[in-house]
Amino acid sequence: YPEAAHETILVIDATTGQNALAQAKLFNESIGVDGIALTKLDGTAKGGIVISISLELDIPVKLIGIGETIEDLQQFNPVDFVNALF
């Protein structure tokens, strides 16, 4: 349906680290990305990539995955994210 809202969400594995920034940049240049879903945040200290992607590419992080089930996929909340770092 052409009248339906469409959104392009790039799913990035947080364990990818700084390579995720390069991936997001290339995908954004190629097809345009409306948001990022960052997975595996529960198993890495590399969640700081959220800040790099948001600042350098101006792509919002919309979803985060903090586990292995669908219930572990959550809306990204920047305040909660920063609080979890400390």
N, C-alpha and C positions, 0 to 999 in steps of 0.2 A: 504494500500500500504506500504509494508515494506521499500521501498526506500524513502518514504516521511519523512520529518523532524517531529520529535515528541518532545514535551516538556510537562513536568508535572508542572502545576502551582497550587499551594495551595492557596485557597481563604480564607482569615482570616478577621474576623470582628474586626475592630480596637477597638471597645468597650470592647473586651475581655480582654484587658490589658495584664499583665504578663503571664496569662494562654496561650496566643497566642504563646509564646516562647516554652512552653512545647508541645503544639500541633504541631508546626513546627518541633521540634526535633523528636518527635515520627513518624510523617509522613515521614520525611527525612530518618530516620533509616529503616523504613518499605519498602518504595517504591522508595525513592530517589526523591528529589524535585529540579527542575531546577530554580524555581522562585516563588515569592510571589505576589499575588494580594491582596492589603489591602483595604478593603471597609469601608465605614462609617467614613472616616476621617473628614467629615464636621461636625459631631456631637459629637466629643470627643476631650479631651485634651490628650488622651493616644496614640497619634501618635508616641511617642518616642519608641514604640515597634519596629518600623522600624530599629532603630539603634541597638537594642539588637539582633534582628534576623540576621541582616547583619554581625555584628561583631562576635557573638558567634557561628553562624552556617554557616557562609560564603555562605548564600543564598541571591541572589540579589532580591530586591523588583523591580518588573517590571511594575506593574500597581497599580494605586490608584483609589478608588472610592470616589468622593466628592459630590455625590448627588444620586438621585433615577432613573435617566434615563441612557440609554446606552451612551449618549453623555457626561455623567459625569465620565465615565471611561477613565482615561488618562494614558499615559506613565509616569512612575515615573521619576522625575527630582530632583536629590538630592540638587542642588543649590536652586531651587524654594522651596523645602521642608524646608530647613534651614532658608531661608529668611522669610517664613511664620510663623516660630516659634517666630520671634522677631517683 
